[in-house]
Amino acid sequence: MGATKTEHFTDKQNAIATLTKALGHPARVAIVEYLMKVDTCICGDIVNELPLAQPTVSQHLKELKNAGLIKGNIEGNAICYCIDEKTIEKLQNYFTNISTKLTNKKNDCC
C-alpha cells in the first residue's frame, strides 16, 4: 500500500494539497475567477453566472470556504463571499518558489 496518509507529509505539503484539491474542479475555478472579477458577491449572483443549480453552487462554495480560499460573511439572509487574500498569497508564494527554482535550474531534464 502506498504512502497516502496525510501524516506522512509536512503541514505545508498538506496545506498546499488541500488548496489545490479545492481548485481541482472547473466550477470552483470559475467561482474564484468570478469573485476576483466582482470583488464580492452573494451566492445568488454566482448561481446566475454558472450553468449549475443553486445547491451545487453552494456545495462548491462550501469546499472553497473549507479550504480557506474564500471567506463568507452573513449579511441579512444572504452570505457575501470574497477571496481570502492571505490564502491566495500562500499559493502564489508556493508557485513562485517552484518557478524560481525551475528558472535557476542549470541542467536539462527529460
C-alpha positions as CSV (number, residue, x, y, z in Angstrom):
1,M,0.0,0.0,0.0
2,G,1.3,3.4,-0.9
3,A,2.0,6.3,1.5
4,T,-1.2,8.2,1.0
5,K,-1.9,9.1,4.7
6,T,-1.5,12.8,5.4
7,E,0.6,12.3,8.5
8,H,3.4,11.1,6.3
9,F,3.7,14.6,4.8
10,T,4.6,18.1,6.2
11,D,1.9,20.6,7.3
12,K,2.9,22.8,4.4
13,Q,2.5,19.9,1.9
14,N,-0.9,19.0,3.3
15,A,-2.0,22.7,3.2
16,I,-1.0,23.2,-0.4
17,A,-2.6,19.9,-1.3
18,T,-5.9,21.0,0.3
19,L,-5.8,24.3,-1.6
20,T,-5.0,22.7,-5.0
21,K,-7.6,20.0,-4.4
22,A,-10.2,22.7,-3.8
23,L,-9.2,24.3,-7.1
24,G,-9.4,20.9,-8.9
25,H,-12.9,21.4,-10.3
26,P,-13.6,23.8,-13.1
27,A,-16.7,25.2,-11.4
28,R,-14.6,26.2,-8.4
29,V,-12.1,27.8,-10.7
30,A,-15.0,29.7,-12.3
31,I,-16.2,30.8,-8.9
32,V,-12.8,32.1,-7.9
33,E,-12.5,34.0,-11.2
34,Y,-15.9,35.5,-10.8
35,L,-15.2,36.6,-7.2
36,M,-12.0,38.2,-8.4
37,K,-13.8,40.0,-11.2
38,V,-16.6,41.4,-9.0
39,D,-14.6,41.7,-5.7
40,T,-17.6,40.5,-3.6
41,C,-20.9,38.9,-4.3
42,I,-23.7,36.8,-2.8
43,C,-24.5,33.2,-3.6
44,G,-27.4,34.1,-5.9
45,D,-25.1,36.2,-8.1
46,I,-22.8,33.2,-8.6
47,V,-25.8,30.9,-9.4
48,N,-26.7,33.4,-12.2
49,E,-23.1,33.2,-13.6
50,L,-22.7,29.5,-13.7
51,P,-24.7,26.8,-15.5
52,L,-25.3,24.9,-12.2
53,A,-28.1,24.6,-9.7
54,Q,-28.1,26.6,-6.5
55,P,-27.4,23.6,-4.3
56,T,-24.4,22.6,-6.5
57,V,-23.0,26.1,-6.3
58,S,-23.5,26.1,-2.6
59,Q,-21.5,22.8,-2.3
60,H,-18.7,24.3,-4.4
61,L,-18.7,27.4,-2.2
62,K,-18.5,25.2,0.9
63,E,-15.5,23.4,-0.5
64,L,-13.7,26.6,-1.3
65,K,-14.5,28.1,2.1
66,N,-13.4,24.9,3.9
67,A,-10.1,25.1,2.1
68,G,-9.7,28.8,3.1
69,L,-9.7,30.1,-0.5
70,I,-12.8,32.3,0.1
71,K,-14.5,33.9,3.1
72,G,-18.2,34.3,3.7
73,N,-20.0,36.9,5.8
74,I,-23.7,36.7,6.6
75,E,-25.5,39.9,5.6
76,G,-29.2,39.7,6.4
77,N,-30.5,36.5,4.8
78,A,-27.6,36.2,2.3
79,I,-23.9,35.3,2.5
80,C,-21.4,37.7,0.9
81,Y,-18.4,35.8,-0.4
82,C,-14.9,37.2,-1.2
83,I,-11.4,35.9,-1.9
84,D,-9.2,35.2,1.1
85,E,-6.1,37.2,0.0
86,K,-3.8,35.6,2.6
87,T,-4.5,32.1,1.3
88,I,-4.1,33.2,-2.3
89,E,-0.7,34.7,-1.2
90,K,0.3,31.3,0.1
91,L,-0.4,29.7,-3.2
92,Q,1.4,32.5,-5.1
93,N,4.5,32.0,-2.9
94,Y,4.4,28.3,-3.4
95,F,4.2,28.6,-7.2
96,T,6.7,31.5,-7.3
97,N,9.2,29.3,-5.4
98,I,8.7,26.4,-7.9
99,S,9.1,28.8,-10.9
100,T,12.2,30.4,-9.4
101,K,13.8,27.0,-8.8
102,L,13.0,25.9,-12.4
103,T,14.4,29.2,-13.8
104,N,17.6,28.8,-11.8
105,K,18.0,25.1,-12.7
106,K,21.1,24.6,-14.8
107,N,20.7,21.1,-16.0
108,D,18.2,19.8,-18.5
109,C,15.9,17.0,-17.6
110,C,13.5,15.0,-19.8
